């Protein structure tokens, strides 16, 4: 088998693959190993911009941080960003090729496979160890033909596989045994061991089940990871199950509301708020009426016009009008900026059917969606208090209008971004990662209504989370046997 490569596959989505890969990268980095994460194919609406100017999954950018290496598109050569339930934008080596339906992409997989293998071999030439993350489950029978995300990749590069399952979901033994049963014989032989994730309780009560699992499958359980309360790392796609778990609150609390748009993207922008002791962050979906708030954030969107219609269908324009009338603040980020304008036009059908939609109308600007994205990492200063800000841009729109004469950000290259309304109640920007820099986060919280915001170092907190994860893996996994697979 391929030396120096280990693949982590899961029995389900959100089993803990991304987290385990990040933790293993940090463990190996501590031991002086040159290690890189790798995800052949990722379907996610949370993305980042690599140092090479291309787009990759947000989880791979976090894993690169764990490994102590810069994020590049080779860490995630195929990124699929869903635009509807049946179509997605296909991004190869960081650049969007266009929208494809499910059958179109099925036919395209041969080309995608070539991109995956090219990136893998490039990384193998640069690093001692590659820790690979699968996607979904390897037991999805309908996706087996031409697979590049799970066992198809493992077989192509001849690497061992570690299978992880989430016991907090229930049915963990059925998940593991059932997944093995649905694999082909050569694929089963690749599975060298199991990791059980998110365990709560007394391990001695689980031990009889572990003994049975090892005896039944002939494979070792290489670790049982506890449920790490409060561990919040950048989510690959869905809103984190830990999003509602907040630290102890102070006397002064800012109420922040974010609508969960059907195609919400880069909601990782708000993780610094979710962990701030003076912020109560609530995600509001279609099933709930938006509550009173100090700040409403309109997030990024993969399908701006469709999500605008969703906002209208769920009563958000009237809610926002009332919110602003009573002095609340509104922040629009990327797609949220576009929604706050007078019109969003998509003449070439970049995000769906060609056409145009009226915006919410609070800012004097219009957006035209065009093929080709602006992808860049940027830095500058908020004109609000002159606070230092860093972020990244991922958008297809060109926005114009008088509102832009009152910018929100001055970038280091001399250009400006976004806008602030004349009354100071509405701010909009194309920058993702707005709350990452301590000074920018503090200034924005003060603008939103906190009189004395606490200073929180979000970068240091993320490093502490990665170290906590690595500590847990080192203490709860049989690292000698696990690393022997490499």
Buried (B, 14 or more C-beta within 10 A) or exposed (E): BBEBBBBBBBBBBBBBBBBBBBBBBBBBBEEEBBBBBBBBBBBBBBBBBBEBEBBBBBBBBBBBBBBBBEBBBBBBBBBBBBBBEEBBBBBBBBBBEEBBEEEEBEEBBEEBBEBBBEBBEBBBEEBBBBBBBBBBBBBEEEBBEBBBBBBBBBBBBEBBBBBBBBBBBEEBBEBBBEBBEBBEEEBBEBBBBBBBBBBEEEEEEBEEBBEEBBEEBEBBBBBBBBBBEEBBBBBBBBBBEBBEEBEEEEEEBBBBBBBBBBBBBBBBBBBBBBBBEBBBBBBBEEEEEBEEBBBBBBBBBBBBBBBBEBBBEBEBBEBBEEBBEEEBBBBBBBBBBBBBBBBBBBEEEBBBEEEBBEBBEBBBBBBBBBEEBBBEBBBBBBBBBEBBBBBBBBBBBEBEBEBBEBBBBBBEEEEBBBBBBEEEBBBBBBBBBBBBBBBBBBBBBBBBBBEEBBEBEBBEBBBEBBBBBBBBBBEBBBBEEBBEBB
